[in-house]
Structure formats: C-alpha cells, structure tokens
Amino acid sequence: MKTLLTYLGFDPTKHVVKTEILAGITTFLTMSYILAVNPLILGDAGMDKGAVFSATIIAAAVATLVMAFYAKLPYALASGMGLNAFFAYTLVLVMGYSWEEALSAVLLEGIIFIILTSLKVREAIVNAIPLNLRYAISVGIGLFIAYIGLKNGGVIVSNESTITTLGPWNANSILAISGVILGGILLTLKVRGALFFTIIAITILGIPLGVTQIPEGFNLISIPSSIEPIAFKFDFSRLLALDIDFYIVVFVLLLMDLFDTLGTFIGAATSAGMVDENGKIKNMNKALMADAIGTTVGAICGTSTVTTYVESTTGIAEGGRTGLTSLTVAVFFLIALFFSPLFLIIPSAATTSALVLVGIMMFRSIKNIDFTRMSEALPCFITIVMMPFTASISEGIVLGMLSYVFIKLLSGKTRDLSVIMYILAAFFILKYVVVLL
C-alpha cells in the first residue's frame, strides 16, 4: 500500500487517505454528467450511443490514470463539453464532415499535442502568462462554473429580452438552492467531505420530490456496450487530399483544447495554492502530457477531445492534492461501466452546490489582481467576464491575452510583453481571421 501511495505522490506527513478518496468521489460525482451528455451529443453526429458511453469511460479512465501515476496531481479528465458540441454540431452537422473524418482530426490533434508537450511548448506558454492574468483566469473560471451550476439547477434560465433571468421556484431550483446553503453551512463548520455529502443528501431528497428520477425497471448493474462500432474508425481522405479546411479544423481543435486545459490548470492550482514561489505549477508538463495522451486514446476509442475538467476544482476544494484523488476518479469511472444506472440518476440540482461553492472559493483570487493600473485591470476584467458571457474558458483567455498585448503595445509598455505573448497574439488573430474567411 505504501508503495502505491508513493507512486501517487502521497506523503503521509502531509496528506490523508480519507480526504484524498472523498475528494476523488466528489470530483467524479460532479463531472459524472458527461456520461449521460456525451453519448447524446455524439449520437446526434450519427455515432452509436452505447459505444460512445463505453468509449467516454475508457478514455476518461486511461487519461486520469496517467494523471494519477505520471503527473501525481488531483485532476480528472474526460471528453470535453463544448469540444464535443463542436465535433458533432459544427464539424459534422454544419460543415458536412463524417464522424470518421472528425475523429481523424481529433487523433491528429492529440498526436500534435504529445509532440508539443514533449518539447515543453505548452509549459512555456503557461509560464509566459502574466501573473495578474493567471489570477484573472482563476476568478473567471470560478464565475463560469458558478453560472453553470445555477443554470443546471434551474435557478437561472434563458430569457429572450435579458438573455438570462431568475428561474421559476419549483422542486428542482429549491433543491439546488438548498444544496448551496447546506454545503455552505457544512463548509463553515469545516466538515470534511462537505461537497460530497451535500451531493448525496440532495440526490436522496430529490427522490420523493420527483427531481431524482428512478426509471421503471431500474437495474443496478448493466453490461457495458462494445466500442467496436466506433473504435479505430478513421478517415484520412481529407488529410491526404491536402484539404486546407481539414488542416484549419485541426488547428482550431488545438487552440480550443490548449486553452481549456491551461485555464483549468492555472485556475485550480492558483486558487488552491498549488504553485511555487515563482507562480509555477508542480508537474505541469506531466499533467499536460496526460491530457495529450487522453485525447489520442479518446480518438482511438471513438470519442471527442479529452481535456482536463474544471470540475476537478471541487475535489481540490475538498483537500485533494495528490494522484490518489485522480486514481479514485478513474476507479469510479471504471465502476460506472457496470453501474451506469446508479450514477446517471444524480440530478443536476445535486451538483449545483459543488459548482457554486467552488466558484466562490476560486473567486477569492480577485484580491490578488492589481486593479490600480488600467493596463492590467482591463485585460483581467475581460478575461473574467468573457468566460461566462461566451460560455468558454478558452475564449475568455484568448480575448484577455489579446487585450493585454494590444494595450501594453499601444501604450508603450512593451517591457511587460514576452516574445511568447507576441507569438500567441499572432495565433489568436489568425484564429479569428480563419473564422471570418
């Protein structure tokens, strides 16, 4: 047992096994919605839903195990939300790619990421991001996941006039708010596993209220579906035909995945104090490699881009600091292969509390941002607000970094800019030019 814990970066003088396991369970429960959502989204692209369910779990488990044993960090990975929608609705349904061609683009993206990570290019990008922007990324993600939690719980809903508005008071929204209050009380009392126990409590309370739906003929155990219909199903015809649009798709996938991942790492590590005195994140390059391997394995299995989940922050907030947390998540993903009905009954109202409360914790980083200088304040503000407004971590980072470069450059403060920041700005501009064309 001691040998296993050593491989996971666990130090008995600093860490507690129970805390790490509870943190892993909390992360898994908070992100388990992907098991229900990913098959539905990729199913719209014509893929076998049962096979996608199994592929989602296998890719998530493999990537998270690499994170646990190689990077020894408490992050979990799975098919990314937004990235899966881009795959199904943009590439396949709008641009006319077959899902086999789209999977080929994801595979190439993953391979390129492995190469870039091996060359430490991704790590260099992280280290080039100014400290104030790193704090802003943490705050922006906190605001974004709190928004997701409130929306999923029905506390806020869409509105044609005001975009969003307060939702109706019904069993679902009342349970969601109750969960936030209960979780807040437990955290105030410093109860270990507060977020986990809150999710379980709200799920149970939701049964008599009809929020937690238990389907007829509910079976605790289910036989996993084969991934044969979608595994290794690649079509490289566009690549071999030198189709420029295909290369652009791979480039866009690279940017989306890169900054979703970097945003999660920076935001979670900064808010949890998991950085050194120079602001560098422990084992960053190894963590990025786990992400790159996850995307490659995911494409082989038959699912969209795998990325590090922002919901990992819920487990980190519970005290998860080592690979034991991510190992726990991976184990529960594998268990879900056989007990999917049990995990799929957890309602969104039950996870609202975790997302909102972690959003509050991440928002604390705002006190570290220098708002006295407009050249720092404006890019940070743009980063923070654009994440929830665009529903994209990567867009918030891109727009924040672009504004940082423009303001510093045009106001003559070029000393604050590194060569990497100039290069990134050029790529970001190209990203938006490609969309216009």
N, C-alpha and C positions, 0 to 999 in steps of 0.2 A: 504493500500500500504506500509506504514512504517513497519507494522508487517511482511509482506512478505519479504521486503528487510532485515530486521533484521535476519530472518531465513537463509538468503543467505550470511550472514557475511558482509553486506553492511554498511559502515559508511559514512553518508552524508558529514562529515567533511574531509574525505579522498578520497572518490570515487565519480564518476559522472555517472549517469544512462546512458546517451547517449554513453559515452565511453565504458561502460561495454557491452551494447547491440551491438554496432558496432564491438567490439572485438569478441563477440559471433558469429555474422554473418560472420565475416572474417574467424574464425576457421571453421565454418560449410562449407563455400564455398571451403575452401582449402582442406578439407577432404571428401567432398561430392563424390569424385570419387569412394569411396568404395561402393556406391550404385549401380554403374554400374559394377564394377570389381568383387565384392564378388559373385553375382549370376553366373557370367561367370565361375569363378574358381570352386565353389562348384557344379555348374551344370555339370562340367566335371567328378565329382565323382558320377554322377547319381541322383543328387537331383533336385527337381522341382525349376526352376529358379525364377518363380513368387513368390513362397512361401519363397524362400531364401531372395528375395528382402524385403518382409514384415518382415521376422524374423530379418534381419540385422537392420532394422529401429527400431523395437520394443526393441531389446536387447540394441542397442545404446542409445535409449531414456531413458530406465529404468536405465541403468548404469550411464548415465550422470546426470540424476535427483538425484540419490543417491549422486553423487559427489557434486551437487549444494547445496542440503539441509543438507547433513550429514557432508561432508568434507568442504563445503563452499569455494571451490577452483575453479579456472578458467580452469580446464582440461576437455577435452571431450574424450569419449570412443566409440569404435566400434570394429567390427571384425578385428583382426589384419592382416595386409599384411605380408606375409612370414609365419605366423601361419596358414592362410587359405590355402596357397600353400602346406605347409607340410601336412595338413589334406587331401587335395584332391590328390595331386600327389605322395606323399611319402606313407602315410598310406593306401590309397585306391587303387591307380593305381599301385604302386610298391610292397607294402607289402601284398596286397591282402585282406585288411580288408574291410568289408562292411561299408557304410557310417553310418549305425546304430551303428556298433561297435566303429567306430571312435568318434561318438557323445557321446557314453558312456564314452570313455576315457577323453573327454573334460569335461563332467559332474563331473567325479571323481576328475579331476584336480581342478576344481572350488571349490568343497567341501573342498578338502585338503587346498586350499589357504585361504578359510574362516577360517578354524581351525588355520592355521599358523599365519594369521593376527590377530585373536583373542588373540593368545598367544604372539603377538608382535614380532614374529620371523623375519618377513620381515623388520620391522622397525629397529631391531637390526642389520640386515645385512647392511642397508643403513648407519647407524651411524658408522659402523666398517670400511667403505671405507675411505682410507686416503684422506685428503683434496686436495692434488695435483691431485689424480686420479679423484676426483669429477670435478675439473676444466677441466681435460682432456676429461671427458665424455661429458661435455657441448660443448667443441670445436669439438670433434669427431662427435657429432650429428649435429652440425652446418654444418660441411663439408659434412656429409652424406645427409642431406636434400637439400643442395645446389646442390649436384650431382644429386639427384632425380629430382629436378626441371629442371635442364639443360637437363637431359635425356628425361624427359616427354615432354619438349618443342622442342625436336629435335635439340637442339643446339649442343649436343654431341651424337654420335651414335656408335654402335658396329663396331669393326674392327678386322678381323682375325689376322692381324700382330701386332697391337698395343693395342688390347683389346678395347679401345675406341679412337675416333678421332673426329675432328670438323665435324659437320653435314653439309648438303647442305644448301645454303641460299635459302630458299623458304618462302612462306607466313607464314607458321607455326613458323619457327625459328626466322624470322624477327619480328613477333608479340611478341614472347616470350622475345627477347632481348629488344624490345621497352617497354615492360611492366616493365622489370628490371630498365631501365633508367627512365621511368615515375615515378615508385614507389620511386626510389632514389631521384628524384627531389622533390616529394611531402614530403618525409621524411626530406629532407634537409630544406624545408620550414616549417617543423613542422605542417603539415596538419593532423588533427585528422582523423583517418579512411583511411589513405593513402593506405594501402594494400587492403582494401575493395574496395575503389573507383578504384584502378588500375585493380583489377579483373573484375569489372563491365565494365570498359572502354574497356579493351582488348576483352572481350566477345562480346561487341557491334561492335567493329571494325572488329572482325573476321567474322561477318555475310556477308558483301559484298565481303570479300576475300575468302569465302568458308571454312574458318577454323572452324567457329562456324556452325555446321551442324544442320539445322532445317529440320527434316524429313517430308515427304509428309503426309498429313492428320494429321498434328500436332494438338493435343488436349491439352489444358492447364490442364485440370482436368482428372484424371484417378481413377478408382475404385481399391482399394487395393486388392491384391491377398490373399487368405486364407493361413494360415500357417499349416492347418490341415495335408497336405501330409508329413510334416517333424517334426511337434511338438510332443514331448514325444515319439519319435521313438528310443528307446534304445534297445541294445542287449548286455546283460552282460554275455553271454555264455563263453567268454574267461576269464573273471574275475572269474567266478565260477569254471571254469576248472583249475584254478591256472596256466594259461598260462604265463610263465615268460616274454615272449616278450611283452605281453599286459602291464604288470607292468612297463617294461622298457619304453614303449611308454608314459605312464602317467608321468613317471619321466622326460623324455625329454621335454614333453609339459610344465611341471612345470618349468624347467630351462629356456626354451625359453621365456615363459610368464613373469617369475620373472624378468629377466634382461632386457627385452624390456621395461617393466613398470618402473623399478627402473632407467634405463637410461634416460627415458623421464622426470621423476620427478626431478631427480638430475640435468640434463642438463638445463631444463626450469627454475627451481627455482633458480639455481646458476646464470644463465645469467641475470635473471630479478631482482636479489637481494631479492628474497622471502625466505631468510634464516635468522636465528637469529645470534647473535654474535659467537655462537659455531658451526655455519655451519649447524644447524639442520633445517629441512623443517617443516613449520607450518602444523599441522593436517595430518602429513604423514600417520599415521596408519589408519585414517579415509579414506584417499584417496585410500590407498591400499585395504581397505575393499570394496570400491565402485568398484574397479577393479575385486576383487574376486566374488562379487555378480553379476557383469556383465557377467563374464564367465559362471557362473552357470545358470543364466537366459537365456543366449545365447544358451547354450546346450539344455535347455528345449524347447526353441522356435524352435531350429533346425539350429543353425549356429555355426561356428567355434569359437575358443577362442577370447573373447573380451578383449581388452587391451587399455591402455591409449595412445592416439595418439600424436605422436611427432608434428603433425600439430597444436596442442594446442599452440605451441610457437608463431604462427602467431597472435593469439588473445591476448596473453600475451604481445607481442611486440606492439600491438595497445593500451595497457593500461589496459587490463582485469586483475583484481586482486581478484574478489570475485565469489561467486556462481551464481551471476546474469549472468555472462558470460556463464557459463556452462548451466544454465537454458535456455538461449537464443538458444544455440546449440540444446538442447533437443527439444525445441518447433519447431525449423526448421526441425528437423528430422521427427517429427510427421506430420508437414505440408507436407513434402515430400512424405508421404504415398499417398496423394491425388494430389500432383502437381509434381510427379516424372518427367514428360517430360520436365518441365521447368528447373529443377536443373540438369538434365542429359545432357543438351546442352552446359553446361560450358566446354570449351575445355581445354586441359592440358596446352596449351600455356598461358592461362589466369592465371593459378595458379603458373606458373614458377616464376613470380616476387616475390610472397609472400615467396616461399620456399628459393629462392636465397638470398633475402634481410634479412630474418630472420636468415639464415645461417651466414651471415656477422655479425649480432648482437651477435649471440652465440659465434662466433669466438673470440670476444673481451676477453673472459676469458683466452685466452692463455697467456696474460700478467701476470696473477697471478701464473702461473706454475713455479716452481723452476727448471730451466734448468742448474743450476750450479753444481748440483750433479747428476752423471750418474745413480745412483741407483733410483733416482726419475724421471729423464728425459727419460730414455729408456722405462719404463713401460707406461709413459704418451704418448710418441710418438707412441708406439704400439697400445694403446687404440685409439688414434686419427685416425691413418691411416687405421687400420683394419676395422673400421666401414664402410667406403665407399668401401674399397677393397673387403670385404666379403659380402657387402650389408646386414649387420646385426648388429644392435645395441648390441644385446646380445653377439655375438661372439667377438666384439671389447672389451666389458667389461671383458668377461671371459679371453681372451688372455692377456689383460692388467693386470688384477689382478694376473693371474698365473705368469707372468714375474716378477711382483712386489715381490711376495712371494719368487720365486726362487733366484732372485738377492739379496734380503735382507738376505735370509737364508744362501746362499753360500758365501756371502761376510762378514758374521759375524755380520750383523746389525739386529739381532733378536729383539732388543728392539722396533723396528719400527713396529713389527708384533703383532697383537692381536690374541687371541685364535680363534675368529670367522674367521679371514683371513686364518688360517691353515685349519679349517674345510671346508671352501669354496673351497680352493685349492684342497682338497681331493675329493670333489664332482665334481669339474671341470675335474680332471684327470679321474675319473670314467666315466664321460660323454663321453670323447673321447675314453676310453678303450672299452666302450659298443659299440660304432660305429665300432671300429676295429674288434670286435668279430662278 
